[in-house]
Amino acid sequence: MSVSMRRIGLVAGREFMAAVANKGFVIGLLLMPALIALLAVAFPRLMTQRAEAIRGEVAVIDHSGQIAGPLRAALTPEAIAARRFETTRRALENAPAAVRSAAGSSSSAVQRVVGAPPELTILDRPVTADLQAEKQWLTEPPAPGGLRHLALLVVQPNAVVAGDGRTDYGTYELFVPENIDERIETELYDALRESLVSARIRAHNLDRSQVEAVMRVRRATSVTVAAGAERQTNVAFNRMLPFVFAGLLVFSVMIGGQTLLTQTVEEKSNRVIEVLLSAVSPIELMAGKILGQMAVSMLVLALYVGMGLFLLMSFAMFGLIDPLLILYLVIFFVISYLLFAAVFSAVGAAVNEMREAQALMTPVVLALMAPWIFAPVIGREPNSTFSIALSFIPPVNTFAMMIRLASPTPPPTWQVLATMVIGLAAACAVIWFAAKVFKVGLLMHGKAPNMATLMRWARQA
């Protein structure tokens, strides 16, 4: 037994060193952290480059007779900058302190992100103006040294004062030329809304500050209460977490499994496998390959988990994640990897080249990617019948349970333990089947086998 374990260890060490010593692996492993670091350094510098302010003319046909003046005031650069700052301030109210500090609180910081306010010239058109002619004005090129024609606004007659006995107000129409900057539409919408609301309040002889005070209800930040601990709820983080953990699990399993498949096919086609079989048994070779590539996948997983935890600590968000999730991630990774790695190694031993492996690997890859696709559904309804059912159906049960554990409402402990038991049983069954296929397929050449042939090999071994 000790001799067999030593041989398995030698094969595993060979597989691990062959992978990590490869320049392509090192580049691929460090590429994503390097890109993230580059973006972290370059993005703020890019944001400090001030874009040139947009300048142009906006024509207004005001059938209500009460909007053109307030609209002109609402579209001044100072008014636009004030609205942008207020919108950003509200968006950052519930963000972590580190995020608010990094974003800044000054109007200059907001301007670096969204650009300088546009400089708009308002042109009053008479209510008798020909609408088609004004639309044609939008398509006319500006005169040399003149301003671009950016938009045409048509305010309806009942936009400020509703008709007799009616409570619904009219609105406005907005016409723009082709290839208009979407920021212009946003600014026009915000300014029109501001102007219409103010005009309607004045029409009813009301005080706007009192109306806003009555309508303003501050949204309280919810607090997530767990056993012996409380933490501030972060809705965006909670929605993203199941998707992230599903991605980590799928990505790490795919890296080791794909490498295992490729190397097995290459060694078989180059006859290297025959040399290896002169020193170790097929089962020892398969076990060593699986364990070696699992160590490689664990290294990649540890790197990305470490990066994620470092970012959470940097933004003072480490308390939003349960440390047990990392332990569950490792446990479910081992179970999932053993199952899928056994399949990858069996397919690699059964075929003679990668082209032949595609037909056999298609359902395996679909089974591996299915939890990633359904991660938003499972994360949103972790205790639905669909989510619970997936938690007990191999080979996707470990992925589904990991997504449920990362959701805001984790499953009961007995379901987690049941998923582990079912996953381990399924992994053992698949390893048993894959070992038989691996033993027969290593020295088989010729026509690529189908599933029926693989079943026959398993019975014969």
PyMOL commands that set and color helices and strands:
alter all, ss='L'
color gray80, all
select helices_A, chain A and resi 2-20+23-47+68-74+77-92+97-103+107-114+131-139+157-159+182-203+208-215+235-269+272-277+282-314+318-320+324-350+354-380+385-390+397-406+413-441+451-460
alter helices_A, ss='H'
color red, helices_A
select strands_A, chain A and resi 55-62+119-125+148-155+172-175+223-226+229-232
alter strands_A, ss='S'
color yellow, strands_A
deselect
rebuild
show_as cartoon
